[in-house]
Amino acid sequence: MAGGSLPARLLAAACLALSLAPGAAAPRDTPGLSRVQRRSLAMDFVVPSLFRTYVRELVLGAATRREARCRLRLDCAPLLRAARGALPGPEPPASPAGPSAVGRRLRRAKQLVLELGEGAVRDGCAGGAHLEFNLTELFAWWLRAGDGRLRVRLMPERRGALPGSERGLSAAIRAARPRLLFHVSAAGLSPSDHTARSPSLPHGYYAWNLTWVMRDTSPFFSHRGRHIFDCNFESPCELEYSFTSKDQETPKNAWVRLNAEEISQLNLPDGPERDHSESTPKGSFLFLNASEKLSPTILSPWLRSSSDQCVVQVAVYKLYQQSGEYIARVHLIDESSSEILSEESPQKHGWVLLQRRVGHLEKPFRISLEYIPNGNKSVAAVDSFAMKNCSSGSGSLSKMALEGSFSCWNGTVIRLGQACDFIQDCAEGEDEGEMCRKLPSGFYCSFEAGDCGWIPGSSASHPSPWRIGSPEHNRFPSIEGSALLLNTSKAPAVAKTVMTSTAFPAPLRNSPCELRLSWLIHGVLLGNVSLVLVENKTGKEQSWTFWHSENSEGLGIWQWMILPLPEILDRFWFQITASWEEGSDAIIAFDNVSLSLDCYLTISGEKTPRGTAPDSSNLLTSRGGQKKFGWEQKLLGNLQLSSAPFSDPA
């Protein structure tokens, strides 16, 4: 058959919307995406079960007043753009009930699937900048009585206003920066004899006011490109046309999405009798009745590849004695391109699956597919256009971060890790109040109420030289109150003496866990002192030295030290080890030891490499330029400031 345009009635019925253009119509009622394809469009917020356990133990505890809230929030602007493109005609009036996403609870109600459609977007975003869903009931139940992890899956509605609109809405959902917001508050009275730092706080009163935001922090969503692309043309795909000249903006020989039954109406004896992906006469494919002119190029969405095994594949239709060539190219974001696949005159008749390796690419890229006819008797068709094996990991491509904050009474918000670290950040000191002293033993220790679980190593020949208290005869005005002390001048030289902390539970995976403490050395130490982390690896103890000082001379100046604790997967504890020779005359002191709440209530989304150097600095400096409180301020009148190094502590 000579080349030319399709009949008007068939072209109108089969007009192809490769992207979700406003007002586009589907050629027929096509089936929705497969289960695997729909799963690839979903965003999963997974809150680990350990987070619930640690919120119960560290925050809620024996509080007499508790409150928990949860919301899912999205930005409206990208959602509205997608909804306007998917719903032809005038906008319907907004529902007074707010967003109406379809929700399904699974597996004893600890999993929730939210299916978001164009109608819910228009209802929920009417007159507002954000679309929100109230998940308080589910979250409060899970904290109170649930078990296992909590999963909230957000995905486009199964059948949108247009077939294939799920893909466009999925991209809009990701662009809307979806985030899960948790809020937990707890308050109560403690029988403790400790008084609050501020006279305005009631005796023994404590309160937590915490907020978390869970969001995806991976470059997968913050930059163009994705790892998954699979188009079988059973519904419109996220493809674009690229024309070689301006006069081809509306060509008569454009690609259209048809099936074999529709092809038969054109009286094309050489056309496909079935599609490639479904292998049925009703299955769709992309068809081009080509003329001598160049046909438009098909462009994939922006893609990424993190695997050397990444391949592009496409099924092309071939005829005997037909001239023409299929060409696929990869186009990097910097506009460079290279040919990766070319198939000329066929040696067989029918569908042929072509495949070529793309490999690992650092930059986002697109795949173009072009058919170049040769002569006026040329028919082309493509199907099963996809990228395979482009992700190197077996887990999720997203990097969900759970970031917490603490709200002061005056409305100031600080990072969760700044609470209970012996540095006052709230105006009235509530971030270092009674709630910190109610944490489990060893989490927040000033040694004023005892040893906080630190115990000396046993030795039959020598009693432990470590003790809790203050130096005799008030030799050191810098040590006010109690501390963990070792005086090498009053103890015989030993090969090794050890103090061991209480055991701590395993932190959350990928948490920015830190140990914070103050230390000083006064006098000449003829020996060494170290801080060691010991992890219980399935019954086998593994230890790492995190800090070490050897043969040093100190002026008795308190130093503030922050030790990152990465990749801890099991129970762990700390040990302070020391040894010295005869003639050593030094006092070693440790105080204000705290384990950051980030260890158990924060997920950073990134692993901290083992061996990160500790941050050690002079306690005479302050965080954010604020003055410190308590005994740290009294150091100013008793020490030689010129002899101490100054640096920013955190």
N, C-alpha and C positions, 0 to 999 in steps of 0.2 A: 504493500500500500504506500502511495506517495506520502511524503511528510506534509503536515499541515496542522491546523488547530483542531481541537476536539469539538464535537457538536455542542452548541450553546447550552442545551438542556442538561447534558451530562456534565459539562464543565461547571455549571452553576450548582449542580447537586453535589459535586465532588470538590468544591473549592477548598483549598488546603490552607489551614492556619498553622504553620510550623511553629509560630510563637503565638501567645494569647493576645491577638489583636482585638481591640474593641469592636464589638458588633459582629465578630466572626461566628459562623454557624457550622455545626458538625455535619458531615455528609449523611450520617445516619446514627442510630442509637448504638454506639459502640460499647463493648464491655469495658468495665473499669480495669484498673491496674491489678496485677497479680498480688498475692499476699507478700511475696518477697520484695517486689517493687515498692509496695506501700510501706513496708517496714524500713526500706532505705530512705524514705522521705520523712520518717518520724524523728523527733527529738526526745531523748529520754533523760529525765532528771531522776537519778538514783541516789537516795540518801541511805548510807550504810547503817546496818543495825547497831554497830558500835556507837554511832553518833547518838542514837536514842538512849543507849545504856549510859553513856557519859553525861548526857544532859540530866538524866534522872539522878545520877550519883553526885555530880559536881554542882549542879545548879538547883534542881528542885529539892532534893534531900528531904529535910523535915520542915520545909517551909509551910506556913499556915495559909498563905495566900498565893495562888498560882494562876497564871493565864498563858494561853498559847494561841497564836493566830498564824494563818498561812494564806498567802495569795500568789497567784501566778499572773505576772504582768508582762504585757507586750506594748511596744510603740505602735501607734495607730497608722502613721503615715505610710509605711510600705504596705501594710495590709489593705488600706483603702485603695491604693493604686492598683493592687492585684484584683480587688473586688470590682472596681469600676471597669477593668478590662474584661472580667469574666461574666458580668451580668449586663446584657444588653437592655436598652429601654430605660425608662425613668426609674429613679431610685425609690424603693418602697419606703413607707414611713417607719421610723424607728420604733421598736417595741419598748413599752415602758418598763418591761421586766428586766431589761438589760441583755447581755450576751446570752445566746441560747445554744452553746456548743453541746454536741452529743457526748455524754459521759457514760463510761462503762466501768464498773468495779470488777476486778478479777482476783481470784485466789484469796478468799477470806477478806476481801475489801482492803488489802494493803497495796493494791495496784490500781491505778486509775488511768484510763485512756480517755483523753479529751480529743474529739474530732471537731476541728474548727472549719466552718464553712463561710461562704460569702455573706450569708444572712446574719450570722453571729457577728461578723466583723462590722457590718453596717449598724446593727443594733447597739453593739457595745461601744463603738467609736463615735456615736452620734454626739457631737458637741464636746468631745474630750480628746486629750492627747494620748491617753493610755487605755488599753483594753485589759480588764482585770477579771479574774475568776477567784471566787472565795472558796478555799479548800480547808478552812479552819476545822470543820467537823472531822474530816479525814485525818488531818495532822494531829489534832488533840487526842483522837482515839488511839492513833498509832503511838504517841508518846506515853499515853496512860496504860494501855493494855495490849498493844500490838506486839508482834514478834517478826523477826526477819527485817529485810530492808523495805523501804518505801519507794515505789516507782511511780512517777507521773509521766505518762507518754503523751506528747502533743503531736498531732498529725493532721493533715488536711482531711476534710470530710470525704467519705468514700466516693460519692458522685457529686461533682460540682455542677455549676450551671452549664459548663461545657465539658465534653469528654476530654480528658487530659489536663483539665485545669488544676488537678491535684499537684502537678509538678510546679506550676507557676505559683500556687498558693504556698507550697512548701518552701520555695525560695523566699517568698515574702515573709513567712513565719520566721525564718532564720535571720532575715534582715531586720526584723522587728525586735531584736535583742531580747528574746524571752528570758525571764529570770524568775526564780522561785524565791519568795520572801518569807522568812520565818521570824516570828517574834515570840520570845519567852520571857516572862517576868515572874519573879518569886520574891517573897518578903516574909519576914518573921522576926521573932525576938529570941535572943540567945541568953541562957543563964550565965554566960561567961562573965568573969570579973573585969574583962578588958573594957575600957571606955572608948567611945568613938573619938576620932580626931577633932571633930567640930562640936562645940557646945550645942549647936542647933540639932544634932542628931540624938534621938532618944538612946538611953543606955541599953546596950546590947542589941540595937536594931540593925538589921542587915537587909539588903535588897539587891537583886539582880534585875537588870533591864537590858536584855540582849537582843540583837537583831542579826540575822544572817541573810546573805544573798547568795543563791546558787546560780551560776551562769557558766556558759561555755567560753573558755578563754583561748581556744586553739586558733591558730592561723587559718584553719580549715573554714572558719566562718568569718574571720576578720579580713580576709583577703579573697580575691576572686579565685575560684577553682574548687573542684570537688573531685573525689576519687571514683564516684559511681556514675556511669552513664550507660543506659540500656534502652534502645528504641526499637520496638518491633512494629511500629506504625499501626497497631491496633487502636491507638488513640493518638491525637496530635502530640508531637514531640517538641522539646525545646530546641528547635533548630532555626537557623536563619538562612536567608538567601543573600548572596553577594554577586552583584552583576559586574560584568567587565566594562560596561560603558553606560553613560547616562540614558541613552536611547533604549536601553533594555530594562528600564524600571518596571514596565508592565508588559513583559513579553508574552506572545501567544503560545510559546512552547514551554511554559512553566511546568515544574514538577507538580503532580497532583497525587493525592492519596486515593487509591482505588482498590477494588478486589477483582478477582478473575471473572466473576459474573458480570461486573460492569464493563470489563475489557471486552467480553464477548459481544456486547452491544455495539462495539465500534467496528465489528467485522475485521478484526486483526487476527489472521490465522496463526501468526507467529507469536502472539502474546502469551504471557504466563497463564497456565491452567489452574494454578494454585499458588499461594504465597509460600515463603520459605519458613517463617517462624512457626506458623500453625499448621502448615501443609494441608490447607483446606481451600476450596473455591471461594469461601466467604472471608478468608483472612486478608488483611490489608497489606499493601506495600506501596512504595513510592514509584510513580510511573512517569516516564518522559517520552512523548512522541516527538522525537528530535527532528529538526530540520538541518540545513547546512550551517545555520548560524550557531554560535557558541551557546551552550545552555548555562543557566545560572549555577553557581557553586553552592553546595550545601555546607553550612558551618555548624559544628557542634557547640554546646555551651563551653565556658571556660572550665578546664579540667586540671587535675594534679596527678602526679604519679610519684609514689614513694617506694616503688618496687622495681627491681630489675626485670621482673617477669611480666610487666605491664604490656598488653598487646591491644591493638585495634583490630576489629574484625567487621566485615560487612559482606553480605550476600548480594551478588550482582547477577543479573539475568543476561544470558548470552544466546546468540543465534548463529547458525551456520551462515557463511557467506555475507556477514555483516561487518562493515568497517566501523570502527569506533574504539575509543579507549577510556577506561576508568582510571582516574588518578586520585590518590589520597595524599595529602600533605599534612605535616605538623607545623603549626604556627605558634611560636613562642610569644610571650607578652611584649617582648622588645621588637616585634614585627619581623624578626628573622624567620625563615621557613625552609623546610627541606622536604623533598619527596620521599615518602616511605613505602608507597605501594603503587604499582602500575600494572594494568592488565589489558593487553591488546586483543587482537583478533582471536576468537575462541576456537578451541579444539573440541568443544562439546556443546551440546544444546541443553538449555535449562539453567537452573540456579547453581551457582558456584560460590562457595564460602571462601573468601579471601581473608588472610590473617597475616599480620606483620608486627614484630616486636617494636615497641616504643621505648621501653626501658625506664630507668629512673631519671626524672627531669626535675631540676631545682625550681624552675619557674613555672607559673601557670601557662597552659597552652590550649589551643583549639585544633580540632581535626577538620580539614576541609575535604569534601568529596566532589569530584567533577567528572562529568562525562563529555568527551570531545567527539562529536560525530564526524564521520568522514563519508560524504555523499548524502544523497537525499532519501536513502532507505535505511533508516536507523531507528531502532526501538530500544529503550533502556529502562531498567527497573532495578531498584535496590531494596533490601530488607535486612533485618537483623543487624542494625548499625549499633555497635557497642564497644565499650572498653572493658577489658577483663584483667583481673589480678593486679590492680593498680595500687592497692594498699598493702604495705609491708607488715602491718600488725594484724593479729588475730582478734584483738579487742575492738572496742568502739573507737572511731576516729576522733571523737570529741574529747576535750579535756575539761571536765566539769570542775569548777573551783567553788568552794564553800567558804565565804569570807564573813567573819563575824565582827560585830562592833558593840561597844558598851556605851550606854547613854547616861551621862551625869544628870544630877537633879536639876541643874540649870539649863539643860538642853544641849550642852556640849557633847559631841560624839567622838569617842576615841576608838582606836583599834582594840580588838578583843585581847590581843597579846600585851597591851599596856595595862590591863587590869591585873592587880595582885602581883606586881613586880617590884614593890618597895620604892616606887617612884610616884609621887603624887601628881596626877594629871587633871583630876577634877578639882574645882575650886574648893569644895568642902571635904575633899579627901575620901569620898565614898568609894572610889576605885581601889582603896587600900583599907577598907573598913572591916567590920566584923565578919562579913561574908568570906573574906580571904582566910581568916583564922578558922573558919568552919570547914575548909577544904580538908580532904584526907591527909593523914600524917605524912609529912615530908614534902608536900606540895608548896607550902608557904611557911618558912621556918626562920624566926629571928632568935631562936634559942632562949627566949625569955620564959617560956613555959616548959622547958625540958629539952630533951635531946632530939625530938621529932623523929624518932626511929633510928637515928644513927647509933651504931653499936661498935665497940672496939673488937679487934681480932683477939681470939683467945691465945694465951701463952701461959704455960705453967711456971716458967722461970721468971718472967718479968710482968709486973702489972702494967696496964696500958698507961702511957704518958699523956694521953688526950684527956681533956676535961671540959666541962661546960661551966662558964663563969666569966670573971673579969680578972685581969692581972693584979697581983698583990701590990700593996703600997701605992696604988694608983700611979704606976710608972707611966702609963699611956693615957693621957686625957682623951686621945682619939677613940679609945674603946670605952664607950658608955653603955652600960647594961651588960648583957651576957653575950658570949660568942663561943665558938668551938676553938679551943686553944691547945697549942703544943709548945712547951718551953724546953728547948734542947739542952739548956745549961743545967737543968734540974733533973735530967734523966740520963741514965747511962747510955752510951753509944750502942745502937742496935743496927742490925742489917736491914730490918724492915718492920715498920709498924703500920697497922691498917685500921681505918675507920670505914664502916660500911653503912650505906643508907638503907632505908626501907625499900622494898621492891615495888615497882610501878607497873601498871598494866601496859600492854602494847598500845602505842599511839595509833591514830588513824593513818591509813596509807597516804603517802605524799603530803603529810602535814608539816608545816614549818616549825618543827619542835625545837625548843631551846631550853637550856639550863642557864639561869642567871644567878650570880653570887658576888659577894664582896670578899676580898682577901687582903692581907697585908703580911709583910715580913719586916721585923725590926731587929737589927743587929746583923751579925755575920753567921750565915748558914754554911757550915762545912759539910755539905751533903746535898740531898735533893728532896723535892716534894712533887707529887704528881696527882692528877685527877684522872681516874680511869672509869670508863663505862663498861659494864659487864652485861651481856645479853644471854639469856637462857635459850639457846638454839636447840629446841627439841631435846632437852635434857643435857646438852653439851654446852658448857659455858664458853663464850667467846668474848674477849676483852680488847678494848682500844684505849690507848692513852690520848686524852684530849688536851691536856695541859701539863707542862713540866717546867720546873725551875730548879737550877743546879748551881751550887757554890755561889750563891748570890748574897748581896748585902743590901738591906733595906732600911728606910728611914721611918717606917711605921706609918706610911701613907696608905689609906684604903684605896684599893683599885676595884673598879666595877668590871666584871667579865661576863660576856655572853658567849655561850658555847652551842653552836648548831648541832643538833642530834639527828642525822639523816638515816633513812633506811632501817629503822628499828621495827622488826616484825613480831617480836616476842616480849615476854616480861623482861625487865631490865632493872639494874640498880647501879649506884655509883660507889666508888671506893676512893678514899684519899690515902695515899701511901707516902711514907717518909722514911728516910734513913740519914744518919749523920755520924760524924767521927768525934773523937775526943777533942775538946777545945771549941766545939761549936757553941756559940752564944747567940741564939736567935729565938724570938717568939714568932710563931706562925699562927695566924688567926683566920677563921672563916665565919661569915655572918650573912644574914639576909639571903638565904638560899631559896630559890623558887623555880618551879617547873612551869613553863608557860602554858596557859590554857589553850593556846593554839595546838598543842600536841594532841588534844582530845576533842577539840571543837572547831577545827579549821582544816580544810583541804585546799592545798595551793594549786593543784592541777599539774605541778611539775615536781620531779624528784630533785632533792638537794644532794649533790654529789658528796660521798664520804670524803673526809679530809678537809672540809671547809675550815679555814683558819678561824680561831676564836677572836672575838672583839673584846679587847681589854683596854680600859682607860681609867684615868684618874677620877675618883669620886668628887673631886672639887669642881669638875665641870658638871653641866646640867643638860637635860634634854630640852631642846627647843628654846634654850636661852632662859628657862625658868629657874628660879632659885629652888634649892632643895629644902627639906624640912628636917627637923629633929637634930640628932647628933651630928649629921653631916655638915650643917652650917657652923657648928661650934669648932670644927677643925680649922677654920680660917685664922683664928687668933693664936694657934699653937704650932703651926708647921711652917717650914721654909718653902714657900711656893716656888721659888726659883730653882729648887732642886728636883721638882716633880714635873714629869712630862704632862702636857695638856693635850687632850684630843676629845673629839665628839664621841660620847659613849655608845650611841646606837645609830 
